[in-house]
Amino acid sequence: MKNILNWQVFILTFSTLFIAEMGDKTQLAVFTLVAESKQPLSVFLGASLALAVVTLIGVIFGGLVTKLVPPQYLKIGAGFLFVGIGFYTLWEAFSGILVK
């Protein structure tokens, strides 16, 4: 029987996303929701479900796209998008400073 869970991929995925999500806007939103609602279990369950659904969408979409586009091109495209978002963020930040 084929092993359905590749532990190396599992650990890589967990550690990559754990590091990427630390201190991001999702975590800040969760902090705020818990502080306002005083309902940590409800916030935890809602946030966990939301992240699971978003991840499911990514997995399904990623599975479909990789049938049409080689992974190397996806990595290059993702790199350009991240660089573009970085430049846009810098542009927005410096535009606000220079205008004032």
Residue, then its C-alpha position, 0 to 999 in steps of 0.5 A: m500500500k502506498n504511503i498517502l502522507n509524505w512526512q518530509v513534505f508535511i514538515l516542510t509545508f508546516s514549517t514554511l507556513f508557520i514562519a510565513e504566518m507569524g506576525d502577519k495581518t491574519q494573526l493581528a486580526v485574530f488578536t483583535l477579535v479575541a480582545e474584542s469578543k473575549q471568546p478565544l475558542s470561537v475565534f480559534l475555531g472560526a480562524s482555523l476553519a477559514l485558514a483550512v478553506v483558503t488552503l483547500i482552495g489553494v491546493i485545488f487551484g494549485g493542482l489544476v494549474t500545475k497540470l497546465v503550467p510547469p512548476q518552474y514557471l510557477k516559481i518564476g511567476a510567483g517570484f515576480l509577483f512578490v517582487g512586484i508587491g514589494f515595489y508597490t509597497l515601497w512606492e506607497a510608503f515613499s509616496g506618503i512620505l514625499v507628499k507630506 
